[in-house]
Amino acid sequence: MTPFGARLRALRAERRITLRAMAAALDISPAYLSALEHGRRGAPSPGLIHQICEKFGLIWDDAHDLADLARVSKPKLRLDSAGLTPEQTALANRFARRLRHLPPATVAAIDALLQEGETEGGRVS
């Protein structure tokens, strides 16, 4: 499940809206909505994100946060290693192999380290 999918599912649960009812309100198929929630589809379009925000009454920070989650919720990633050092390439490959098996505390520590680098002027999108 992607961060966007987890948030979308939580919003539905908080408001007690079924997947089928939500899909109908957004004029999308229940299968597509389920795939979004479970991370089997790429990030939704900005238009769909806007519709979701309207449906749930999300404004300002909450709407912005949902859009941010969509941006970081790509279910399949591709890394261009051109220009990386051999050490960086090896690290990326090791990380890709091991990520699924890392304990939550390790994931949190790595994420904090990467976010720290972003706030120090090394912002990467």
Sequence and secondary structure as in RCSB ss.txt:
>XXXX:A:sequence
MTPFGARLRALRAERRITLRAMAAALDISPAYLSALEHGRRGAPSPGLIHQICEKFGLIWDDAHDLADLARVSKP
KLRLDSAGLTPEQTALANRFARRLRHLPPATVAAIDALLQEGETEGGRVS
>XXXX:A:secstr
  HHHHHHHHHHHHTT  HHHHHHHHTS HHHHHHHHHT S    HHHHHHHHHHHT  HHHHHHHHHHHHT  S
S     TT  HHHHHHHHHHHHHGGGS HHHHHHHHHHHHHHHHTT    
